[in-house]
């Protein structure tokens, strides 16, 4: 299938020409029939009949215009099935629309991704700050190893001094003291 050099809007215009052209042909046919009827029957010389005929023709013209407008609206809402659809232009239009939507969605997704990433970075910085504060508090409140060593030494000395038997001058052994 060869694609025509017309763009989608030109295809739409061409379809309108086809549809409205048919309506115009129908209108010309009706007007020709009316003119033929008028030519066959000689106009009456009575002015009241001429006025009545003119009024009738105006009413018919108004009715035909309304009918034409309704037909135009119907054809606009429901395109005819017997005319071939410009599939290549529709496909090209859909492809272009798909590309546009795709690029718009990609931009939207990228923006949302950056927003979420920024939020996560802020939360991570907040948690890192809290963690650093807790580590600092732990370092400040923990006992130093040398201080703990000195405390255990003093405690061991105090315990060993409290459990040693007093020195005996009368010659008793320390074993008798515990017995």
CORKA-V865855 format. One record per residue. N is the residue number from 1. RES is the residue in one small letter. NEAR is the number of other C-alpha atoms within 8 Angstrom. Layout:
N&RES&NEAR ; N&RES&NEAR
This chain:
1&x&2 ; 2&x&3 ; 3&x&6 ; 4&x&4 ; 5&x&4 ; 6&x&7 ; 7&x&7 ; 8&x&9 ; 9&x&7 ; 10&x&8 ; 11&x&11 ; 12&x&8 ; 13&x&8 ; 14&x&8 ; 15&x&8 ; 16&x&9 ; 17&x&8 ; 18&x&8 ; 19&x&9 ; 20&x&9 ; 21&x&9 ; 22&x&8 ; 23&x&9 ; 24&x&8 ; 25&x&8 ; 26&x&8 ; 27&x&8 ; 28&x&8 ; 29&x&8 ; 30&x&8 ; 31&x&8 ; 32&x&8 ; 33&x&8 ; 34&x&8 ; 35&x&8 ; 36&x&8 ; 37&x&8 ; 38&x&9 ; 39&x&7 ; 40&x&6 ; 41&x&6 ; 42&x&6 ; 43&x&6 ; 44&x&7 ; 45&x&6 ; 46&x&6 ; 47&x&7 ; 48&x&6 ; 49&x&9 ; 50&x&11 ; 51&x&8 ; 52&x&8 ; 53&x&8 ; 54&x&8 ; 55&x&8 ; 56&x&8 ; 57&x&8 ; 58&x&8 ; 59&x&8 ; 60&x&8 ; 61&x&8 ; 62&x&8 ; 63&x&8 ; 64&x&8 ; 65&x&8 ; 66&x&8 ; 67&x&8 ; 68&x&9 ; 69&x&8 ; 70&x&8 ; 71&x&8 ; 72&x&9 ; 73&x&8 ; 74&x&9 ; 75&x&10 ; 76&x&7 ; 77&x&6 ; 78&x&6 ; 79&x&7 ; 80&x&6 ; 81&x&5 ; 82&x&4 ; 83&x&5 ; 84&x&5 ; 85&x&4 ; 86&x&7 ; 87&x&6 ; 88&x&7 ; 89&x&11 ; 90&x&9 ; 91&x&8 ; 92&x&8 ; 93&x&9 ; 94&x&8 ; 95&x&8 ; 96&x&8 ; 97&x&8 ; 98&x&8 ; 99&x&8 ; 100&x&8 ; 101&x&8 ; 102&x&8 ; 103&x&8 ; 104&x&8 ; 105&x&8 ; 106&x&8 ; 107&x&8 ; 108&x&8 ; 109&x&8 ; 110&x&8 ; 111&x&8 ; 112&x&8 ; 113&x&8 ; 114&x&8 ; 115&x&8 ; 116&x&8 ; 117&x&8 ; 118&x&8 ; 119&x&8 ; 120&x&8 ; 121&x&8 ; 122&x&8 ; 123&x&8 ; 124&x&8 ; 125&x&8 ; 126&x&8 ; 127&x&8 ; 128&x&8 ; 129&x&8 ; 130&x&8 ; 131&x&8 ; 132&x&8 ; 133&x&8 ; 134&x&8 ; 135&x&8 ; 136&x&8 ; 137&x&8 ; 138&x&8 ; 139&x&7 ; 140&x&6 ; 141&x&6 ; 142&x&6 ; 143&x&6 ; 144&x&6 ; 145&x&6 ; 146&x&6 ; 147&x&8 ; 148&x&9 ; 149&x&8 ; 150&x&8 ; 151&x&8 ; 152&x&8 ; 153&x&8 ; 154&x&8 ; 155&x&8 ; 156&x&8 ; 157&x&8 ; 158&x&8 ; 159&x&8 ; 160&x&8 ; 161&x&7 ; 162&x&6 ; 163&x&6 ; 164&x&6 ; 165&x&7 ; 166&x&4 ; 167&x&5 ; 168&x&8 ; 169&x&5 ; 170&x&4 ; 171&x&5 ; 172&x&8 ; 173&x&7 ; 174&x&9 ; 175&x&6 ; 176&x&7 ; 177&x&8 ; 178&x&6 ; 179&x&4
